[in-house]
Amino acid sequence: MFNPGPMEIMNSLKTVMITHYQSSGSLYLHSLFDGHPQVISIPGVPELDAIINGRFNNAQEALNEFYDTNPKLNPMPTTVPNKAAKKA
């Protein structure tokens, strides 16, 4: 039995992008989808120029670029803040 990995799953998803222009109701529209079990959404307003204007060989390259430009949305950051250093 074939168990697809995360990238195979990501590559098979249908993608829709809700964008905004001033006070157009996009946040309200986003809130209607938020929480639905068949919807994956990105919180906040991420920087997407690099993704939209970029050329990528595969989804992993696009995902890496997204994380590079939106580090707060990276679930597995490469650097972990040193809490002890901040207290000193």
C-alpha positions in Angstrom: 0.0 0.0 0.0 1.3 3.4 -1.0 1.5 6.0 1.8 2.1 9.5 0.3 4.5 11.8 2.0 3.9 15.4 2.9 5.1 16.8 -0.5 2.9 14.3 -2.5 -0.1 15.4 -0.4 0.8 19.1 -0.9 1.3 18.7 -4.6 -2.2 17.1 -4.9 -4.1 19.8 -3.2 -6.4 22.3 -5.0 -5.2 25.8 -4.2 -7.2 29.0 -3.9 -5.8 32.3 -2.9 -8.0 35.0 -1.3 -6.4 38.4 -1.8 -7.4 41.8 -0.5 -7.7 45.3 -1.7 -8.4 47.9 1.0 -11.8 47.2 2.7 -13.0 44.5 0.3 -14.4 41.9 2.8 -11.5 39.4 2.3 -11.0 39.0 6.1 -14.7 38.2 6.4 -14.5 35.7 3.6 -11.4 34.1 5.2 -13.3 33.8 8.5 -16.1 31.8 6.8 -13.5 29.2 5.6 -11.4 29.2 8.8 -12.0 26.2 10.9 -13.4 24.0 8.2 -11.8 20.5 8.4 -11.1 20.5 4.6 -9.4 23.9 4.5 -5.8 24.8 5.2 -5.3 28.5 5.7 -2.4 30.7 6.5 -3.0 33.0 9.5 -2.4 36.7 9.0 -1.1 38.4 5.9 2.0 36.7 4.7 4.5 38.1 2.2 3.7 36.2 -1.0 5.6 38.2 -3.7 8.5 35.8 -3.8 6.1 32.9 -4.3 3.9 34.5 -6.9 6.8 35.9 -8.9 9.1 33.0 -8.4 9.9 30.0 -10.6 10.4 26.8 -8.7 11.3 23.2 -9.8 9.1 21.7 -7.1 6.8 22.4 -4.2 9.6 22.1 -1.6 11.6 25.0 -3.2 8.5 27.2 -3.1 7.8 26.2 0.5 11.5 27.0 1.5 11.1 30.4 -0.2 7.9 31.0 1.7 9.5 30.2 5.0 12.5 32.4 4.2 10.3 35.4 3.6 7.8 34.5 6.4 9.9 33.1 9.3 7.2 33.5 11.9 5.0 31.1 9.9 7.7 28.4 9.9 6.6 25.5 12.1 10.1 24.1 12.3 12.6 27.1 12.5 16.2 26.3 12.0 17.2 28.5 14.9 15.8 28.3 18.4 15.9 31.5 20.5 18.0 31.1 23.6 15.7 32.1 26.5 18.5 32.1 29.0 20.5 34.7 27.1 17.5 37.0 27.0 17.1 36.9 30.8 20.7 38.0 31.4 
